[in-house]
Amino acid sequence: MSGPQTANDEAFRLDGVELVRGKRAETRLRTVELADGSWVELPVILLRGVQPGPVFYLGAAFHGDEVNGVEIATRFAGTIELAELRGTVVVVPVQNPLALQAQHRYFVGHFLKSPLDQSPADPWISFPGDGDGNLAAQIAARLFTALIRHSQYLIDIHTPTTGGRYAPFAFLPPPGVGAPAEAAEAMAKVFGADYILSTHEGLYVSEQSPHVVMARRGATAMGVELGEGGRLESEITEQGLRGLRNVFRHIGMLPGEVERFGRNHVIRSMHVVRAKRGGLVHRRVELNDEVQKGQVVATITNVFGERTEEIRAPISGPVVRIATFPIVSAGERVIQLGVPL
């Protein structure tokens, strides 16, 4: 196969940084200028192994409440023994600093100032970016040009929005890209994902997302969702570290045996179950529960203490996501069910 899969890290260079075999470097990647003349700069950790090999891009916190990913990325970078590493690892633990500062999905200040100009407000679905575009497009363009496009492997770490929790879940490029999608599925399985989304449609296969853009260039690329937005959780950190170590063994960048864990259920979509009434949520199911069509998954009580709704599963399937906020308005999601292939 031609393209990123055949390249190695000898061709990768980053201006202003000396990449020495067996050394770690830390720098900041300048992206876009703000109104006060300051710059949005992304933290970058570069790990170059003693032996040559591929380039692996690991990113987190495209959305500012995805703090678990920051911890996973930085902790993983700190555990790599460079004497054992083949190739180069590029770690960007915060891909959207303005959003992280507000612990919000987006850079709120710019979005409130001029929402039409800032649409899309999400760098994650702005790839490969546009150096003459809006803030999100410029951040994406700088990331892609300087770092991401040089990689043969990519994992992008996410969590659900604040108030939601996923079982460990991986999302792949669409099956139509062929071999890169198959390689991404194998990578998701060794990562230990409970659920692996393989689909042709929906947000997770946006043509402007980094894993899809890179898959179409021949790279093995995927995203993962872990834990809960807005929370830092040691258990989730350990799950992420375990999964990443396994992936690096699987592709030969680190030594060691691959261990098998996680449910590895491949699903084709997720069915959102929403409340029809507003009030307090009393959830009857947990992550990974297998529910049957018609089963009561939650009840809603109003502010007078009256039960106003029994929410029943519209299909059978596993619970892949739950809402953790105790209140809902009509139309808000309560759980999501996986739809098997």
N, C-alpha and C positions, 0 to 999 in steps of 0.2 A: 504494500500500500504506500502511495506517495503522500506527502503532506506531513503534518505534525508528528505522526506516529514514528516516522523514520529519523527524525532529527535528534540531536542530543544537546546537552547543556553547553558544549563548547561554543555554540553559535549565540548563546544568550549573553547579552551585555546590558547593563543599566548605566546610563551616563552619571558620572560623578561618584560611582561606587566601584572599588576594586574587588572583583570576585576572585578570591584565592581558594584553591583546593584545600579542603579541611578547615575552612574558616566560616565564621558567622559574621554577618554585617547587618546593621540596623540603619535605616534611613527614612526619609519622608518624601513622598511623591507629591509635588506641587500640581494642583489641578486647575482651579478657577479662582479669580480675584473677586472679592466682595466689595461692598460699597465703601467701606472704610479703608480700603487699600490692603487689608490682610488677605491671606490666601488660604483656601481649603487645602490642607495637606493630609495625605493618607499615610499612616505608619506602615512600613514595609520591613519584614524580617527576611533576610536572604541566607539560606543555609546551603553551602556548596560542599558536597561530599568529597572524600579523598579520591574516589573513583568516578570516572565520567558516567553519564547516564542521561535519562530524560529530565525534562523540567516538569515539576508538579506545582500547580497553582492551588492554593488553599485560601479561601476568602470567607469572611463572616461580616455580620452587621451591615448588610445593605439597608436594613430597616433598624431604626434606633432603639427598639425595645428588644432586639434579639441578643441579649447580653450573654446568654449561655454560649453562643457561638464565639464570642470574644474570648471567653475563658478557655474554651476547648482549643482554639487556634493557638493562643499564646502558650498554653501549657504543653501542647503537642510540640511546638517549636523548641521548647526548653528540654524536651526529653530525647530528642534525636541525637544519637552519637555519630558525629561527623565521620569518624573513622570507619563506620559501618555503612554509611550512606552512599548509594550510587546515584549520581546526578545532583540536581539542584531543586530545592524546595523554596518557593516564593510564597510567603505568608502575609496576607493583608488582613489583620484582625478586625479592622474597622474600615469598611468600604464606603461609609457615609457618615463622616464625623458630625455634620450639622444635625442630623437626625439623632445620633447617639447623645449629643448634648441635651436634647430635649426629651430623651427616652420616648420618642414618638416614631411612628413608621416613616414619616417624611420630614424634610427640613421645613418645619412649620412656619417659620418667619417668612420665608420666600413664598410659600404657598398662600399664606394669608394676604401678603402684599399684592400679589398679582396672580390669582389662581389660573387664569386662562393662559398667561405666558408660561406658567410653570407646569403645564400639562404636556406630556406626562411628568409627574413629580417624583417618579421612582426610577433611579438609575438602573435598577435590576432589569427593567423591561425597556431599556433605551439603547441596547447594544446593537451594533458595534460602536454606537455613539456618533456624535457630530461635534467637531471642534468649533463650529459656528452656531451651535444650537443653544438650547436653554441650559440651566444649571445641571439638571440630571444628565442631559445628553453630553455635556462637556466632561463631567466626571467619568461617565462610561467610556468616552472616547480616549481619555488619558489612561485609564486603567487598561483598556484593551490594547492600545498601541504600545504602551511601555512594558506591559507585563503579560497580560492574559494570552495574547496571540502567539506568544513564544512557547506556550505549554503544550505538552502531549497528554497531560492528565489534569483534570480540574474537579474539585469538590467545593461547592458553595453551601455554607452552613446557615440554616434559618431556624426560627421558631415561629409558631403561630402568633397571631396578634395577642396583645395583653388581654387576659380573660379567656384564653383558650389553651388547650393542651392536646398535643398529638402523641400517639404511640410512635416510637422510632419509625420514620417513614422516609423513603427515598423517591425522588421523581426523576424520570429518565427523559432523554430526548425522544421524539416520536419514533415508533418502530420503522417508519419509512426511510430513515437515514441508513438503515442496514447494519453493517458490522459495528460501527461505533455505538449504536443502541444496544446491541447484543453484549458488547464489552462492558458497557455501563451497567447492564443488568447483573452481569457477573460480579462487578465491583460492588454493587449495592448489596448483593447477597453476602459477600464476605465482610462488608461493613456491619452486618448484623441487623439490617432493617427488618422490622416486623412486617411492614407493608411496602410494596414497590409498585409505584404507579407507572403503568405503561399504556399510554393513550395517544390518540391522534389529535385531540382537541382540548381546549381549555387553557386557563392561565399558565399551567405548569409546562406547557409546550409552546409558549409564546416564541415567535421567531426572533424577538428582540431580547430574549434572555440569554445569559452568557453560556449556559450549558448547551443550548440548542445551536447557537452561533458556532461554538467550538466543535460540536459533533459534526456539523456540516463541513467543517474543515478537516475532519478525520481524527479528532481527538476523542479520548474516552472521558466523558464529562457528565456529571450528575449533580443534583442538589439533594440536601437532606433537611428534614424538619425534626427537631428534637425539643422535648420539654414544653415549657410555657413561656410566653412573652412576658417581659418585664421582671423575670425572676432569675436569680443566680442559684443553681442547684448542683450540689456536689455529685449527686448520683448521675445526673445527666452529663456532667463533665466527664465522669469516669466511663460512661457508655460511649461518649464521643471519642475519647482517647483510645479505648479498646478497639473501636471500629476503624479508626485511622491507622493504628498500628497493623491491624489485619490487612487493610488495603495495601499498605506499603510492602508487606511481605508477599502479598498476592502478585504484585506487579514486579517484584524483584528489586525494589529500591532499598529494602532493608532485609536482613537475614531473619530466619525463623520460620516456624511452621504456622500455617493458617489454621485457626480454630474456627469451628462452626458454631454459630449461635444466632438467635433471632428467629422469628417465625418464617420470614422470607415468602410471605404470601403475595403473589402478583395480582394486582387489581387493575381494572380498566377505567374505573371512575369512582367518585365518592358522591353519595347521595346525601344532601343536606336536609336535616329534619328541623323544621322551624316551629316556633310557638305561634299560635293564632291569637292568644290572649296575653295581656301584660300582667306582670306580678312577680311573685317569688317562685323560683324553680326548685323543685324537689326531684332530683335526678335518681332514677332507679337502676341505672346501669353504669359500668365503668369501662375504661379503655380495655380493649381486647375481648370484651364479652361478645359471645355469639348470640345475636337476638333473632327471633323469629317474626315474620310478618304478623302484624296485629298485636304484638307484645307491647305492654305499657312501658315506655322508656323514661317518662317523666310526668309529673303533674305540676300544675300551676295553681297557686292560691293568690287571691287578690288582697288588697290592703285591709279588707274587713275579715280576713281569715277564711274566706269561702273558697272551696275548690271550684275553679272555673274551667279547667281543661285537663283531660287525660291525653297525653301525647303518645300515640301508638306508632310503632315502626311500620313504614309503608312497604318495606321489603325486608327480606332476611339477609343477614350479613354481619360481619364483625364491626365493632365500634372502633373507629380509627381516630376520632377527635371528639372531645367534649368541651363544652363551655364551662368555665370555672366561676364566672360571675354569678352571684346568687339571684340576680334580678334580670328580667327580660322585658322588652316591649314586644308588641305584636310584630311578627315577621322576623325576629331575630333567631339565629340558629341555636339549637340546644345540643345536638350531636351530629356527627357525620358517620355514615355507614359505608363500608367498602363494598364495591360491586365486583365480584370475581370475574376473571377472564372467561 
